[in-house]
Amino acid sequence: MRRLLPFLALLVAAPVSAQWSLAPWSVRISTREVPADRAAWVSETLVAAGTWYRDLGFRAPTLTRSADRYVVEVVGQVATKCEKELGSYNYVSLSLCSGMFRMPSGELIDPATVGRADLEAANRLSTPVHELFHAVQETTLAPYDAEAEAHGWIVEGTATAAEYAWNQHLHGDFGMTGRPDLSLPLTSTLTANIYPLGHFWYRVGEMLVPRGTSALAPLRFVFEQSAGWEEAGVAAVDAGLRAAAVHFGAPRAYANGLYDLVPRYLAEHTDERYFSTVPTLELDAPAVHDVEGTLLPLASTAMQVRVNVDEARLTVRGIPVRFTLEALDGGALGDARDPLHLVVGESVAGRPALASTPFTHVVQVFSDTTLLVRVANVAEEAAATGPAMFTVRIEAEGFYGEAVTDGAAPSLSAPRPDAARPDGDRLGESIDAGGALPPGFSVRGPGPWACEGGGRSQAVFDLMTPDEVGRDLDRAVPEMVQDMEDMIDDVEVTLRRLERQGMAAGITPEQMAQLRQQMDTEMARARVEAEPDIAAAADEARAERMTRLMATFVGQTGGTECQMTLNALLSGREGGAQILAGAVDEDLYPEDEVPEFGVMVFPQAFLDGMRAGVSSGSMATPGTLPAGLREAAEAMGGWEVCTMTAQEAAEEREMARGSDCPAVTCTAGQLVLEEAAQGRIAGSFQFEVLRWPETSSSGCAVPEARGTVVGHFNVASTDDGYDDNSLAGVNLGSIRSGLVPIVPGTPILDLGVE
């Protein structure tokens, strides 16, 4: 540790120019000489360390005119025979007491007898290296004695990192002997944390340099900073790390100092023991839970999230778990989430390009899984970081058929604007339907028209209002570009890790830089070309007067999988409760504003056939169906939906009067939406279905059977209309999510995941 120079300082004359002098060191305690063998070892270590520091480019410490350099030391827990008043000289002190070194166990060990393979001992034996680094630090920090305590995280942390780097240099292993508590701010002055923080400094240095370069080398740029050392010196550290990133050609993901390096450091360390307190949250999918917290500047927090998976509901797609980070104390200017970082497992969540886009990260789990989730608070200008309040919402699946009790439940209410049309047609009119529908969904009818799922069944839906579609289009290009940049960042980071481990990356840093430049150029060009068309499409979408509802429900029938889909075009810009028909006189409405609905049920045989057909990729011969699609068609058993308007039914009966064939008419069908709002849809429906024969000998198209299909649905989600559709849906900015794209309103085929 740094010490004032009490009584020996009186012997110090004016300093000479700071040049590395590598002459042997004279080692003694006060006026007593240290035994020759031990003194020789200390001197040799200091000379070797000085040579090493010089070669790494560090400034030489200020020496004195004295021909000799003396090293005096007091053991941490002062023994009677090693009095504190002995002091220290030339900024160098050693854990030396009568030529013995005190180990962490408290045992006094003769350094000459300790094997260098013992890294625990090697750390203790690198004390001269640690103390000499303090002399190096003083070339920069000497004018800032008033901030000495505030600089502890730098002074003792980097000196400990120097020990680690020295051990790596000599023994091929840095031999860490303590973990920092990352729950504390990096700038914490707690003695118990400033030494273990050497691990942070060492690992950060390792991130910045290529293989073969010492992890200590970036600290030269920190101690070359001539400004920013006030208070805790965060500004100087930040500037130095940025300069080191440029000098060593570090990945772009490491370029922005502590803002980039702190979350990346957290991602490389998934051991909860780096945090003093790690609460555990247990969720049974589907579930939602909100966690709030407060962070001091340059601090982090962690929690374990255990997701329990019901194998009975597990598909090839797995269970998506989404983490959404929000700031609770944001101001009117900028994005209040900017200082906040979300780290899940080994992944740093990609930041959204726009303030209107949720800050999310999605993980797929296929079995009971525990994830270490961290939130860090580091502003882009690290020295300007203030305290931050945040909330993390954790969603497993994210769509719910019943009230969620695992935590704060999503809002299930929204305004119901009047959607009545002035033309007097009852279709699309606003209603105030009452009566509680059971949670989940159910559909009952003849043949394959049967499927149901309870309150915890899987469901995906999207109520796409004109404003939401416009927002999605506004985000599309910026978020796609941001996702591509994040992907390239992740590739660069992975390549750097492989290089550090001595593994062949398959591409040189120079080639990666060239590839990145090419991709940046291509993305910039594509963005310029696409943005005008996307902007026009967004304006056009906002001008619409209708809302589209799309939903897919996953359930069972007779012990096998089945799915139900719902597609509806609703009157009004916000949807809302209303009644729709399956068949509508389109002449009564403007083009693209016909309020109608459609429901389909897909039995497992149909889904299996579709999966086989799509996954085979085979082309059908003329006159035949592709592989799998014939089986899908046969699974419906000839049953088809039949809906007609009153006018169409009358025309059918009129045509039948002039023929020998009976009239085949159907009702219009009806969907009663009790609620169609952001976050919840509920309603009931009925329509007719007919089963047609494969062939007919009479020449008349007459159904073999007729039936009525009835059903209901009542499900909720956390989607408030600003969602990024990263749990399901066509997510234009979800390249990094790894999820199979799911389009609500179509069958979920689970393709693309091994």
C-alpha positions in Angstrom: 0.0 0.0 0.0 1.1 3.6 -0.5 2.5 5.2 2.7 3.7 8.6 3.6 7.4 8.9 4.0 7.7 9.9 7.6 11.1 9.9 8.9 13.2 8.6 6.1 11.6 11.2 3.8 13.9 13.7 5.5 16.8 12.0 3.7 15.3 12.5 0.3 17.0 15.1 -1.8 15.7 16.9 -4.9 14.5 14.4 -7.7 16.4 13.8 -10.9 14.9 13.1 -14.3 12.6 10.1 -14.3 14.5 7.4 -16.1 14.4 3.7 -15.4 17.6 2.9 -13.3 18.0 -0.8 -13.2 21.0 -1.0 -10.8 20.7 -3.5 -7.9 18.6 -2.4 -5.0 20.0 -2.2 -1.4 17.6 -3.9 1.0 17.6 -3.3 4.7 15.3 -2.7 7.7 16.3 0.5 9.4 20.0 0.1 10.1 19.9 -3.7 10.1 20.8 -5.4 6.9 18.5 -8.1 5.6 20.2 -11.5 5.2 22.1 -11.5 2.0 20.1 -14.3 0.2 16.8 -12.6 0.9 18.1 -9.2 0.1 19.4 -10.5 -3.2 16.0 -12.0 -4.1 14.2 -8.7 -3.3 16.7 -6.7 -5.3 16.5 -9.1 -8.3 12.7 -9.0 -8.3 12.7 -5.2 -8.2 15.2 -5.0 -11.1 13.3 -7.5 -13.1 9.9 -5.8 -12.4 11.5 -2.4 -13.3 12.7 -3.9 -16.6 9.3 -5.3 -17.3 7.5 -2.0 -16.5 9.9 -0.2 -18.8 9.3 -2.5 -21.6 5.6 -2.1 -21.2 6.0 1.6 -21.7 5.3 2.8 -18.1 7.0 6.0 -16.9 9.9 5.5 -14.6 9.3 6.5 -10.9 11.1 9.6 -9.6 14.3 8.5 -7.9 16.5 10.4 -5.5 20.2 11.5 -5.6 21.0 8.8 -3.1 23.3 6.2 -4.6 21.4 3.5 -2.8 17.7 2.7 -2.9 16.4 1.3 0.3 13.3 -0.8 0.9 11.7 -0.9 4.3 8.5 -2.6 5.2 6.0 -3.5 7.9 3.8 -6.6 7.8 0.1 -5.9 7.7 -0.7 -7.2 11.1 2.3 -5.5 12.8 4.4 -7.8 14.9 6.2 -6.4 17.9 9.6 -6.9 16.3 8.6 -5.0 13.2 7.7 -1.6 14.5 5.6 0.7 12.4 7.9 3.7 12.8 10.4 2.1 10.5 8.4 3.7 7.8 9.0 3.3 4.0 11.2 4.8 1.4 11.0 5.5 -2.3 7.3 4.5 -2.4 8.2 0.9 -2.1 7.3 -1.3 0.8 7.5 -5.0 1.2 5.8 -7.7 3.3 9.2 -8.3 4.7 9.9 -8.8 8.4 13.2 -10.4 9.3 13.4 -11.7 5.8 10.1 -13.6 6.1 6.9 -13.2 4.1 3.4 -13.6 5.7 1.1 -15.8 3.7 -2.8 -15.4 3.7 -3.0 -18.2 6.2 -0.9 -16.2 8.6 2.1 -18.5 8.3 5.5 -16.9 7.9 7.4 -18.4 5.0 10.9 -18.0 3.9 10.7 -16.8 0.2 13.7 -18.9 -0.8 11.9 -22.1 0.0 8.5 -21.5 -1.8 8.1 -23.2 -5.1 7.1 -20.9 -7.9 4.4 -23.3 -9.0 2.5 -22.4 -5.9 0.5 -19.4 -7.3 -0.9 -18.5 -3.9 2.7 -18.1 -2.7 3.6 -16.5 -6.0 1.1 -13.7 -5.3 2.7 -13.1 -1.9 6.1 -13.2 -3.5 5.1 -10.6 -6.1 4.7 -8.0 -3.4 7.8 -6.2 -4.6 6.1 -5.9 -8.0 3.0 -4.5 -6.4 4.8 -1.9 -4.3 7.1 -0.8 -7.2 3.9 -0.2 -9.2 2.9 2.3 -6.6 6.1 4.2 -7.4 5.0 4.1 -11.1 1.6 5.5 -10.1 3.1 8.3 -8.2 4.5 9.8 -11.4 1.0 10.8 -12.2 -0.8 10.8 -8.9 1.7 12.7 -6.7 -0.1 16.1 -7.1 -3.4 14.5 -6.0 -2.7 13.5 -2.4 -6.0 15.1 -1.4 -7.8 12.4 -3.4 -5.6 9.6 -2.1 -8.4 7.7 -0.4 -10.8 8.3 -3.3 -8.1 6.9 -5.6 -7.9 3.6 -3.6 -9.9 1.6 -6.2 -7.3 2.7 -8.8 -4.1 2.6 -6.7 -4.5 -0.7 -4.9 -6.6 -2.3 -7.7 -4.1 -1.6 -10.5 -1.2 -2.6 -8.2 -2.9 -5.9 -7.5 -3.5 -6.3 -11.3 0.3 -5.7 -11.7 0.9 -8.7 -9.5 -1.5 -10.8 -11.5 0.1 -9.8 -14.8 3.5 -10.5 -13.3 2.5 -14.0 -12.3 1.0 -14.5 -15.7 4.3 -13.3 -17.2 6.4 -15.6 -15.1 4.2 -18.6 -14.4 1.6 -18.6 -17.2 -1.3 -18.1 -14.7 -2.3 -14.9 -13.0 -3.3 -16.8 -9.8 -6.3 -14.7 -8.5 -6.6 -14.8 -4.7 -9.8 -12.8 -4.2 -13.1 -11.8 -5.9 -14.3 -8.2 -6.0 -17.8 -7.5 -4.7 -19.4 -6.1 -7.9 -22.5 -5.0 -5.9 -20.3 -2.1 -4.6 -19.5 0.8 -6.9 -16.1 0.4 -8.6 -15.0 3.5 -6.7 -15.8 2.1 -3.3 -13.2 2.9 -0.7 -13.7 -0.2 1.4 -10.3 -1.7 2.0 -11.8 -5.2 1.7 -12.8 -4.5 -2.0 -10.0 -2.3 -3.4 -7.4 -5.1 -3.5 -9.7 -7.8 -5.0 -10.7 -5.2 -7.6 -7.3 -6.1 -9.2 -9.3 -8.9 -10.9 -11.4 -6.3 -12.7 -8.4 -4.3 -13.9 -6.6 -7.4 -15.0 -9.6 -8.8 -17.0 -10.4 -5.5 -18.5 -6.8 -5.1 -19.7 -7.0 -8.7 -21.1 -10.0 -7.7 -23.1 -8.3 -4.8 -24.7 -5.0 -6.4 -25.8 -4.3 -9.1 -28.4 -2.8 -12.4 -27.4 0.8 -12.1 -26.4 0.5 -8.6 -24.9 0.4 -8.2 -21.2 -3.0 -7.4 -19.6 -1.2 -4.7 -17.7 -0.2 -2.8 -20.9 -3.5 -0.7 -21.2 -2.9 0.8 -17.7 0.0 2.8 -19.2 -2.6 4.9 -21.0 -4.6 5.4 -17.8 -1.5 6.8 -16.0 -0.5 8.9 -18.9 -3.7 11.0 -18.5 -2.9 14.5 -17.4 -6.5 15.4 -16.4 -9.5 13.9 -14.9 -8.0 12.7 -11.6 -10.2 14.9 -9.4 -12.3 13.1 -6.9 -12.2 9.4 -7.7 -10.4 9.8 -11.0 -13.1 8.2 -13.1 -12.7 10.6 -16.0 -9.0 9.9 -16.3 -9.6 6.1 -16.1 -12.3 6.3 -18.7 -10.2 8.4 -21.1 -7.2 6.1 -20.6 -9.2 2.9 -21.4 -10.6 4.5 -24.5 -7.1 5.5 -25.7 -5.9 1.9 -25.0 -8.7 0.4 -27.0 -7.7 2.5 -30.0 -4.0 1.8 -29.6 -4.4 -2.0 -29.3 -7.1 -2.3 -32.0 -9.7 -3.7 -29.6 -13.1 -4.8 -30.8 -15.6 -2.0 -31.2 -17.7 -3.4 -28.4 -14.8 -2.4 -26.0 -14.2 1.1 -27.5 -16.2 3.3 -25.1 -14.3 2.9 -21.9 -16.1 1.8 -18.8 -19.5 2.2 -20.5 -18.6 -0.8 -22.7 -16.1 -2.6 -20.5 -18.1 -3.0 -17.3 -21.1 -4.9 -18.9 -18.7 -7.0 -21.0 -16.7 -7.8 -17.8 -20.0 -8.9 -16.1 -20.9 -11.1 -19.0 -17.6 -13.0 -18.7 -18.2 -13.8 -15.1 -21.4 -15.7 -14.4 -20.4 -16.8 -10.9 -22.9 -15.3 -8.4 -20.0 -15.1 -5.8 -18.9 -11.9 -7.4 -22.0 -10.3 -5.7 -22.5 -10.1 -1.9 -26.3 -10.6 -2.2 -28.0 -12.5 -5.0 -31.8 -13.1 -4.5 -33.5 -15.9 -6.4 -36.7 -15.5 -8.3 -38.6 -18.7 -9.3 -41.1 -18.7 -12.1 -43.4 -21.4 -13.6 -44.1 -20.6 -17.2 -46.2 -18.8 -18.2 -45.5 -16.0 -15.7 -44.5 -12.4 -15.3 -42.7 -10.6 -12.5 -41.4 -7.1 -12.0 -38.2 -6.4 -10.0 -37.3 -2.8 -9.0 -34.0 -1.6 -7.7 -31.7 1.3 -7.2 -28.0 1.5 -8.2 -25.2 3.8 -7.1 -22.9 5.2 -9.8 -20.6 2.5 -11.3 -22.4 -0.3 -9.3 -24.1 -3.5 -10.4 -26.7 -5.8 -9.0 -27.6 -9.4 -9.7 -30.4 -11.9 -9.3 -30.9 -15.6 -10.1 -34.0 -16.3 -12.2 -35.1 -19.9 -12.2 -37.6 -20.9 -14.8 -39.4 -24.1 -14.3 -40.5 -25.7 -17.5 -43.5 -28.0 -17.8 -42.4 -30.7 -20.3 -46.0 -31.3 -21.3 -46.2 -27.9 -22.8 -42.7 -27.7 -24.2 -42.4 -27.6 -28.0 -39.3 -27.6 -30.3 -39.4 -23.9 -30.0 -38.8 -24.0 -26.2 -40.0 -21.4 -23.8 -39.1 -17.8 -24.5 -38.1 -15.8 -21.5 -38.0 -12.1 -22.0 -36.2 -9.5 -19.8 -37.2 -5.9 -20.3 -35.2 -3.1 -18.6 -36.7 0.3 -17.9 -35.6 3.4 -16.0 -37.8 4.7 -13.3 -36.4 8.1 -12.9 -36.0 9.3 -16.4 -36.1 13.0 -17.4 -37.6 14.7 -20.4 -34.3 14.8 -22.4 -32.7 11.8 -24.0 -33.2 8.2 -23.1 -33.2 7.6 -19.3 -32.1 4.0 -19.9 -28.7 5.1 -21.4 -26.7 4.5 -18.2 -28.3 1.1 -17.6 -26.9 -2.1 -18.9 -28.7 -5.5 -18.9 -26.6 -8.7 -18.8 -28.2 -12.2 -18.9 -25.9 -15.2 -18.5 -23.0 -14.6 -20.8 -24.8 -12.1 -23.1 -24.9 -8.3 -23.0 -28.4 -7.2 -24.1 -28.2 -5.1 -27.3 -29.3 -1.5 -26.8 -32.3 -0.3 -28.8 -31.6 2.3 -31.4 -34.6 4.4 -30.5 -36.0 5.6 -27.1 -39.4 4.3 -28.1 -38.2 0.7 -28.6 -38.3 -1.5 -25.4 -34.9 -2.5 -24.0 -35.3 -6.3 -24.2 -33.4 -9.6 -24.2 -34.9 -13.0 -25.0 -33.6 -16.4 -24.0 -35.0 -19.7 -25.1 -35.1 -22.4 -22.4 -35.8 -26.1 -23.0 -35.7 -27.4 -19.5 -35.6 -26.1 -15.9 -33.0 -23.3 -16.2 -31.3 -20.8 -13.9 -30.1 -17.5 -15.3 -27.9 -15.0 -13.6 -29.2 -11.5 -14.5 -27.2 -8.4 -13.8 -28.0 -4.7 -14.2 -25.1 -2.2 -14.2 -25.2 1.6 -13.9 -22.5 3.3 -16.1 -23.1 6.3 -18.2 -21.4 6.8 -21.5 -19.4 9.6 -19.9 -18.6 7.4 -16.8 -17.7 10.3 -14.6 -21.2 11.8 -15.1 -23.0 8.7 -13.8 -25.6 9.4 -11.2 -27.8 7.1 -9.1 -30.4 5.2 -11.1 -33.7 3.5 -10.3 -34.8 0.7 -12.6 -37.3 -2.1 -13.1 -36.7 -5.4 -14.9 -39.8 -7.2 -16.1 -39.3 -11.0 -16.5 -41.8 -12.8 -18.7 -41.8 -16.6 -19.3 -43.9 -17.0 -22.5 -45.6 -13.6 -21.8 -49.2 -14.6 -22.7 -51.6 -15.5 -20.0 -55.0 -17.0 -19.9 -55.6 -16.1 -16.2 -54.5 -13.6 -13.6 -50.8 -13.7 -13.0 -49.9 -14.1 -9.4 -46.1 -14.5 -9.7 -45.6 -10.7 -9.4 -47.0 -7.5 -10.6 -49.7 -8.5 -13.1 -50.0 -6.7 -16.4 -52.8 -4.2 -16.9 -55.8 -5.9 -18.4 -57.8 -2.8 -19.1 -57.9 -0.3 -21.9 -60.4 2.3 -23.2 -63.1 1.1 -25.5 -63.7 3.8 -28.1 -67.1 3.7 -29.9 -66.6 1.7 -33.0 -70.2 2.0 -34.3 -70.4 2.7 -38.0 -72.9 5.4 -39.3 -74.3 3.1 -42.0 -76.6 1.3 -39.5 -75.0 -2.1 -40.2 -74.8 -3.9 -36.9 -71.4 -5.5 -37.9 -68.7 -3.6 -36.1 -70.9 -1.7 -33.7 -69.7 -1.1 -30.2 -71.2 -3.2 -27.4 -70.8 -3.5 -23.7 -70.9 -7.3 -23.4 -71.0 -8.8 -19.9 -70.4 -12.2 -18.5 -67.1 -13.8 -17.6 -65.5 -16.1 -20.1 -63.4 -18.9 -18.8 -59.6 -18.3 -19.1 -57.8 -19.8 -22.1 -59.8 -21.0 -25.1 -62.1 -23.7 -26.4 -63.6 -24.6 -29.7 -66.2 -27.4 -30.2 -67.6 -28.8 -33.4 -67.7 -31.9 -35.6 -64.7 -33.8 -36.9 -61.5 -31.9 -36.5 -63.2 -28.8 -35.1 -62.3 -29.4 -31.5 -59.5 -28.0 -29.5 -59.1 -26.4 -26.0 -56.6 -25.0 -23.6 -56.9 -23.8 -20.1 -55.7 -20.8 -18.2 -52.0 -21.7 -18.7 -52.3 -22.7 -22.3 -50.0 -21.1 -24.9 -51.3 -18.2 -26.9 -49.8 -15.5 -29.1 -51.8 -12.6 -30.3 -51.4 -9.1 -31.6 -53.9 -6.2 -31.8 -52.4 -4.1 -34.5 -53.7 -0.6 -34.4 -52.8 1.9 -37.1 -50.5 3.8 -34.7 -48.8 0.6 -33.6 -48.1 -0.5 -37.2 -46.7 3.0 -37.8 -44.4 2.7 -34.8 -43.2 -0.7 -35.9 -42.4 0.6 -39.3 -40.6 3.7 -37.8 -38.4 1.3 -35.8 -37.8 -1.2 -38.5 -34.7 0.2 -40.2 -32.9 1.7 -37.2 -33.5 -1.4 -35.1 -32.4 -3.8 -37.9 -29.2 -1.8 -38.4 -28.6 -1.7 -34.6 -29.2 -5.5 -34.4 -26.7 -6.1 -37.2 -24.1 -3.9 -35.5 -24.7 -5.8 -32.3 -24.3 -9.1 -34.0 -20.9 -8.0 -35.5 -19.9 -6.8 -32.1 -20.6 -10.2 -30.6 -18.7 -11.9 -33.4 -15.7 -9.7 -32.7 -15.8 -10.3 -29.0 -16.0 -14.1 -29.6 -13.0 -14.0 -31.9 -11.0 -12.0 -29.4 -11.9 -14.6 -26.7 -10.8 -17.4 -29.0 -7.6 -15.6 -29.7 -6.9 -15.2 -26.0 -7.4 -18.9 -25.5 -4.9 -19.7 -28.3 -7.6 -21.1 -30.6 -7.7 -20.5 -34.3 -10.4 -17.9 -35.0 -10.4 -18.5 -38.8 -10.2 -14.8 -39.5 -7.6 -12.2 -38.6 -8.4 -8.9 -36.8 -7.5 -7.1 -40.0 -9.9 -9.2 -42.1 -12.6 -8.7 -39.5 -12.1 -4.9 -39.6 -12.3 -5.0 -43.4 -15.5 -7.1 -43.2 -17.0 -4.7 -40.7 -16.2 -1.7 -42.8 -17.9 -3.4 -45.9 -21.0 -4.3 -43.9 -21.2 -0.8 -42.4 -21.0 0.7 -45.9 -23.7 -1.7 -47.2 -26.0 -1.1 -44.3 -25.7 2.7 -44.6 -26.5 2.4 -48.3 -29.5 0.1 -47.8 -30.7 2.4 -45.0 -30.7 5.4 -47.3 -32.5 3.5 -50.0 -35.1 2.0 -47.7 -36.0 4.8 -45.3 -38.1 6.9 -47.7 -40.3 3.9 -48.6 -40.6 2.8 -45.0 -41.5 6.3 -43.9 -44.2 6.5 -46.6 -45.6 3.1 -45.5 -45.6 4.2 -41.9 -47.6 7.4 -42.8 -50.0 5.3 -44.8 -50.5 2.8 -41.9 -51.2 5.6 -39.5 -53.9 7.0 -41.8 -55.9 3.7 -41.6 -59.2 3.5 -39.7 -59.2 -0.2 -39.0 -57.4 -2.5 -36.4 -56.3 -6.0 -37.2 -56.5 -8.8 -34.7 -54.4 -11.9 -35.1 -54.1 -14.8 -32.7 -52.9 -18.4 -32.4 -53.9 -20.7 -29.6 -52.1 -24.0 -28.8 -54.1 -26.7 -27.0 -55.0 -30.4 -27.0 -57.8 -32.7 -28.1 -57.9 -36.3 -27.2 -54.4 -36.2 -25.9 -52.9 -34.8 -29.1 -51.8 -31.3 -30.1 -54.1 -28.9 -31.9 -54.1 -25.2 -32.7 -56.8 -22.6 -33.3 -56.2 -19.4 -35.2 -58.2 -16.2 -35.3 -58.0 -13.3 -37.8 -60.3 -10.3 -37.7 -60.4 -6.8 -39.1 -62.0 -4.6 -36.5 -63.7 -1.2 -36.9 -62.0 1.7 -35.2 -58.4 2.8 -34.7 -58.2 1.1 -31.3 -60.3 -2.0 -31.8 -62.6 -2.4 -28.8 -65.6 -4.6 -28.0 -67.8 -5.2 -31.1 -69.7 -7.8 -33.1 -68.3 -9.1 -36.4 -69.6 -11.5 -39.0 -67.7 -14.1 -41.0 -69.4 -13.1 -44.2 -70.0 -9.4 -45.0 -71.5 -7.5 -47.9 -68.3 -5.7 -49.0 -70.2 -3.2 -51.1 -71.4 -1.5 -47.9 -67.8 -0.6 -46.9 -64.8 1.2 -48.3 -62.1 -0.9 -49.8 -59.9 -2.5 -47.1 -62.3 -1.5 -44.3 -64.6 -4.6 -44.3 -65.0 -5.8 -40.6 -65.0 -9.6 -40.6 -63.4 -12.5 -38.9 -62.2 -16.1 -39.6 -61.4 -19.0 -37.3 -59.6 -22.2 -38.2 -58.7 -25.3 -36.2 -55.6 -27.4 -37.1 -55.4 -31.0 -35.7 -52.0 -32.6 -35.1 -52.1 -34.6 -38.4 -52.6 -31.3 -40.3 -49.7 -29.7 -38.4 -47.4 -32.7 -38.9 -48.2 -32.7 -42.6 -47.4 -29.0 -42.9 -44.2 -29.4 -41.0 -43.1 -32.3 -43.2 -44.0 -30.4 -46.3 -42.2 -27.2 -45.4 -39.1 -28.9 -43.9 -38.7 -31.2 -46.9 -38.4 -28.4 -49.3 -39.4 -30.7 -52.1 -41.3 -29.5 -55.2 -44.5 -31.3 -56.2 -44.9 -32.7 -59.7 -47.6 -31.1 -61.8 -51.1 -32.2 -60.6 -49.9 -33.4 -57.2 -49.5 -31.8 -53.7 -46.0 -31.4 -52.2 -44.9 -34.0 -49.6 -46.8 -33.6 -46.4 -49.4 -31.2 -47.7 -51.7 -34.1 -48.9 -51.6 -35.5 -45.4 -52.5 -32.0 -44.1 -55.4 -31.7 -46.4 -56.7 -35.2 -45.5 -56.5 -34.4 -41.8 -59.4 -32.0 -42.2 -61.6 -34.9 -43.4 -63.4 -32.8 -46.0 -64.7 -30.2 -43.5 -64.8 -26.6 -44.6 -66.1 -23.4 -43.1 -69.3 -22.1 -44.7 -70.4 -18.5 -44.1 -72.8 -16.4 -46.3 -74.5 -13.0 -46.1 -78.3 -12.9 -46.3 -78.0 -11.7 -49.9 -75.7 -14.6 -50.8 -78.0 -17.2 -49.2 -81.0 -15.7 -51.1 -79.1 -15.9 -54.4 -78.2 -19.6 -53.7 -81.8 -20.5 -53.0 -82.9 -18.6 -56.2 -80.4 -20.6 -58.3 -81.5 -23.9 -56.8 -85.1 -23.3 -58.0 -84.0 -23.6 -61.6 -82.1 -26.8 -61.0 -82.5 -30.3 -59.7 -79.9 -29.6 -57.0 -80.8 -28.6 -53.4 -79.8 -25.1 -52.2 -76.8 -25.2 -49.8 -76.9 -22.1 -47.6 -75.2 -21.1 -44.4 -75.4 -18.3 -41.8 -73.0 -15.4 -41.7 -71.4 -16.6 -38.5 -70.7 -14.3 -35.6 -67.8 -13.1 -33.4 -68.8 -11.3 -30.2 -65.7 -9.5 -28.9 -66.2 -8.6 -25.3 -62.7 -7.0 -25.2 -60.2 -6.3 -28.0 -57.6 -4.1 -26.3 -53.9 -3.9 -26.0 -53.0 -6.6 -23.5 -56.2 -8.6 -23.6 -58.7 -10.2 -26.0 -61.9 -12.0 -25.0 -64.8 -13.1 -27.0 -67.1 -16.0 -28.3 -67.9 -17.1 -31.8 -70.1 -19.5 -33.8 -70.3 -20.5 -37.5 -71.2 -23.4 -39.6 -69.0 -26.1 -41.3 -69.8 -28.5 -44.0 -68.2 -31.8 -45.0 -68.0 -32.5 -48.7 -67.6 -35.9 -50.3 -64.5 -36.6 -52.4 -66.7 -37.4 -55.4 -70.4 -37.0 -56.3 -72.4 -39.3 -58.6 -75.5 -37.1 -58.8 -73.7 -34.1 -60.3 -74.9 -31.9 -57.5 -72.6 -30.4 -54.9 -74.3 -31.7 -51.7 -72.5 -31.8 -48.3 -72.4 -35.1 -46.5 -72.8 -33.5 -43.1 -73.3 -30.1 -41.5 -72.4 -28.9 -38.1 -72.0 -25.8 -35.9 -68.7 -24.7 -34.4 -68.8 -22.7 -31.2 -66.0 -21.4 -29.0 -64.5 -18.7 -26.9 -61.1 -17.2 -25.9 -60.0 -15.1 -23.0 -56.2 -14.4 -22.9 -54.0 -11.6 -21.8 -50.4 -10.4 -22.5 -48.1 -7.6 -21.4 -48.2 -6.0 -24.8 -49.3 -2.3 -24.4 -49.0 -1.5 -28.1 -45.4 -0.4 -27.8 -44.0 -4.0 -27.6 -41.1 -5.0 -29.9 -42.8 -8.3 -30.6 -39.7 -10.2 -29.4 -41.8 -12.9 -27.7 -43.8 -13.6 -30.8 -44.8 -12.0 -34.0 -43.0 -10.5 -37.0 -40.3 -8.7 -35.1 -38.5 -6.5 -37.6 -35.7 -5.8 -35.1 -35.1 -9.2 -33.5 -32.3 -10.7 -35.4 -30.4 -11.3 -32.2 -33.3 -12.9 -30.3 -32.7 -16.4 -31.8 -36.4 -17.1 -31.8 -38.2 -18.8 -34.6 -40.4 -16.1 -36.2 -44.0 -16.6 -35.2 -46.8 -14.8 -37.0 -50.0 -14.7 -34.8 -53.0 -15.8 -36.8 -51.0 -18.7 -38.5 -50.1 -22.2 -37.2 -46.9 -22.5 -35.2 -44.8 -25.0 -37.0 -41.6 -24.7 -34.9 -39.4 -24.8 -37.9 -35.7 -23.7 -37.9 -34.7 -25.0 -34.4 -32.8 -28.1 -34.0 
